[in-house]
Amino acid sequence: MPGFKQKRAVSGQSLGERLKKIRLDQGHTLEEAEVKTKIQLKYLEILENGEYDLLPGDIYARVWIKAYTNFLGVPPEDFLADYKIEKQVSENINKYDRLNQQRRQPKDSVVLRPRNVKLALITLIILAVVGYLIWQVNNIIAPPNINIREPKNNFITTESQLMISGQTVAEAELVINGERVLTDNSGLFSQPVNLVPGLNKFKISAKKKHSRTNYIDWNILRQ
């Protein structure tokens, strides 16, 4: 008995591996063991594979281990003790796996539940609509651009009259020094202005119906 324990400790084999090795060393087949022990072959395989959770119950496992070791001619005590240890280890591993699965379950369920998918889609639609409305509002209230093509700012001339021409957005109201200027369908405009000797300052503004007003200052020097 002490010699058997020492051999088991050195080999590091599991209960099932030891049973299988002893059976093979003695030249027995599982079919022969089934006949001698009255244990179904599938349960003998389960014992040798250490798959204790597939056995019908703990009491059956203990009875079958005792019958199997008696068939093999080895003392059952050490095998029953090892079965208790291995079964406890197996149960602890299964318990740990279940706890890990439960911890992951909320994260997985967020992806898989139809209700959460529906809520996510509704949220995306709402965000898209809100984003579009914000873009539309910004587009409406943004001040229109003013592009003066002629003359250049700080232009110097000897003429008493010049044409200020350029472009703004089509629907904008353009004003030069308080006087409204007509624009065409594309926002183009040309407005004659009188010049006095010296520096002539022009305040040009453009505004759409609901937008902020865009102001620019333009200077022309008449010599």
C-alpha positions in Angstrom: 0.0 0.0 0.0 2.7 2.6 0.9 4.6 1.6 -2.3 1.5 2.2 -4.4 1.0 5.7 -3.0 4.6 6.6 -3.7 4.2 5.3 -7.3 1.0 7.4 -7.7 2.6 10.5 -6.4 5.6 10.2 -8.7 3.6 9.4 -11.8 1.2 12.4 -11.4 -1.5 10.5 -13.2 -5.2 11.1 -12.6 -7.5 8.4 -11.2 -8.9 7.5 -14.6 -5.4 7.3 -16.1 -4.2 5.0 -13.4 -7.2 2.7 -13.8 -6.7 2.5 -17.5 -2.9 1.9 -17.2 -3.5 -0.9 -14.7 -6.2 -2.5 -16.9 -3.9 -2.3 -20.0 -0.9 -3.6 -18.0 -3.0 -6.6 -17.0 -4.2 -7.1 -20.6 -7.9 -6.5 -20.0 -10.3 -4.9 -22.5 -13.1 -2.6 -21.5 -15.5 -5.2 -22.8 -14.1 -7.8 -20.5 -14.3 -5.3 -17.6 -17.9 -4.6 -18.4 -18.8 -8.3 -18.2 -16.9 -8.9 -14.9 -18.0 -5.7 -13.1 -21.5 -5.5 -14.5 -20.8 -1.8 -15.2 -21.8 -0.5 -18.7 -18.9 0.1 -21.0 -19.8 3.8 -21.5 -19.5 4.4 -17.7 -16.2 2.6 -17.6 -14.9 4.9 -20.3 -16.3 7.9 -18.4 -14.4 6.8 -15.2 -11.1 6.3 -17.2 -11.6 9.8 -18.8 -12.3 11.5 -15.5 -15.6 12.9 -16.8 -17.4 12.6 -13.5 -20.1 15.1 -14.3 -21.4 12.6 -16.9 -22.0 9.9 -14.2 -25.6 9.5 -12.9 -24.6 10.3 -9.4 -21.9 10.3 -6.7 -23.1 7.1 -5.1 -22.8 5.3 -8.4 -19.3 6.6 -9.0 -18.1 5.3 -5.6 -19.7 1.9 -6.1 -18.3 1.5 -9.6 -14.8 2.6 -8.6 -14.9 0.0 -5.8 -16.1 -2.7 -8.2 -13.6 -1.7 -10.9 -10.6 -1.7 -8.5 -11.7 -5.1 -7.1 -11.8 -6.4 -10.7 -8.2 -5.1 -11.2 -7.1 -6.4 -7.9 -6.0 -3.1 -6.3 -7.1 -1.6 -3.0 -10.1 0.9 -3.6 -9.3 3.3 -0.7 -6.7 5.4 -2.5 -8.8 5.6 -5.7 -11.9 6.6 -3.7 -9.9 9.3 -2.0 -8.5 10.6 -5.3 -12.0 10.5 -6.7 -13.2 12.8 -3.9 -10.4 15.3 -4.6 -10.7 15.2 -8.4 -14.5 15.6 -8.2 -14.1 18.6 -5.9 -11.6 20.2 -8.3 -13.9 19.6 -11.2 -16.8 21.2 -9.4 -14.7 24.2 -8.5 -13.6 24.6 -12.1 -17.2 24.4 -13.3 -18.3 26.9 -10.7 -15.5 29.3 -11.8 -16.6 28.9 -15.4 -20.2 29.7 -14.6 -19.2 32.8 -12.6 -17.1 34.0 -15.6 -20.0 33.4 -17.9 -22.4 35.3 -15.6 -20.0 38.3 -15.5 -19.8 38.4 -19.3 -23.5 37.9 -19.8 -24.6 41.6 -19.3 -22.1 42.7 -22.0 -23.2 40.0 -24.4 -26.9 40.6 -23.8 -26.6 44.3 -24.7 -25.5 43.2 -28.2 -28.0 40.3 -28.6 -31.2 41.6 -27.2 -33.6 42.8 -29.9 -34.9 45.5 -27.5 -31.4 47.0 -27.1 -30.8 46.8 -30.8 -34.0 48.7 -31.4 -33.1 51.3 -28.8 -29.7 51.8 -30.4 -31.2 52.3 -33.9 -33.8 54.8 -32.5 -30.9 56.6 -30.8 -28.9 56.8 -34.0 -31.9 58.1 -35.9 -32.6 60.8 -33.3 -28.9 61.8 -33.4 -29.0 62.0 -37.2 -32.1 64.1 -37.2 -30.8 66.4 -34.5 -27.5 66.7 -36.4 -29.3 67.6 -39.6 -31.5 70.2 -37.8 -28.4 71.8 -36.3 -26.7 71.9 -39.7 -29.8 73.4 -41.2 -30.1 76.1 -38.5 -26.4 77.0 -38.8 -26.9 77.2 -42.6 -29.9 79.5 -42.1 -28.4 81.9 -39.6 -24.9 81.9 -41.0 -24.0 85.4 -42.5 -23.8 85.3 -46.4 -20.4 85.8 -48.0 -19.5 89.0 -49.9 -16.9 88.8 -52.6 -15.9 92.2 -54.1 -14.3 91.7 -57.5 -13.7 95.3 -58.5 -12.2 97.6 -57.5 -9.6 96.2 -55.0 -9.7 97.4 -51.5 -7.7 100.6 -51.0 -7.8 101.2 -54.8 -6.4 104.6 -56.0 -8.1 106.4 -58.9 -8.6 109.9 -60.4 -12.1 109.1 -61.5 -15.1 110.7 -59.9 -17.2 107.6 -60.2 -16.5 103.8 -60.2 -18.5 100.6 -60.4 -18.3 98.3 -57.3 -19.1 94.8 -58.5 -19.0 91.4 -56.9 -21.2 88.6 -55.7 -23.1 87.4 -52.7 -25.7 84.6 -52.2 -28.8 84.9 -54.4 -31.3 85.5 -51.6 -29.2 88.0 -49.6 -30.1 91.7 -49.3 -27.0 93.7 -50.2 -26.5 97.3 -48.9 -23.7 99.7 -49.7 -23.5 102.8 -47.4 -27.2 102.4 -46.5 -28.4 102.0 -50.0 -29.9 98.7 -51.1 -28.2 97.1 -54.2 -30.0 94.9 -56.6 -28.5 91.4 -57.3 -29.4 88.9 -60.0 -30.5 85.3 -59.5 -26.9 84.2 -58.9 -26.1 87.0 -56.4 -24.0 89.1 -58.8 -24.2 92.9 -58.5 -22.7 96.0 -60.0 -23.3 99.3 -58.2 -22.0 102.8 -59.4 -20.7 105.0 -56.6 -19.6 108.6 -56.6 -16.2 109.5 -55.3 -15.1 112.7 -53.6 -11.5 113.8 -53.4 -9.6 111.9 -50.7 -10.5 108.7 -48.9 -13.9 107.3 -49.7 -15.1 104.7 -47.2 -17.8 102.1 -48.0 -19.6 99.9 -45.6 -21.0 96.9 -47.4 -23.4 94.5 -45.7 -25.3 91.3 -46.7 -28.1 89.5 -44.9 -30.4 86.7 -45.6 -34.0 86.5 -44.2 -33.1 84.8 -40.9 -29.3 85.1 -40.9 -26.8 87.2 -39.2 -25.4 90.2 -41.1 -22.0 90.2 -42.7 -20.2 93.5 -42.8 -17.1 94.5 -44.7 -15.3 97.8 -45.1 -14.0 98.9 -48.5 -11.8 102.0 -49.2 -11.2 103.8 -52.4 -8.8 106.8 -52.6 -9.5 109.5 -55.2 -6.6 111.7 -56.0 
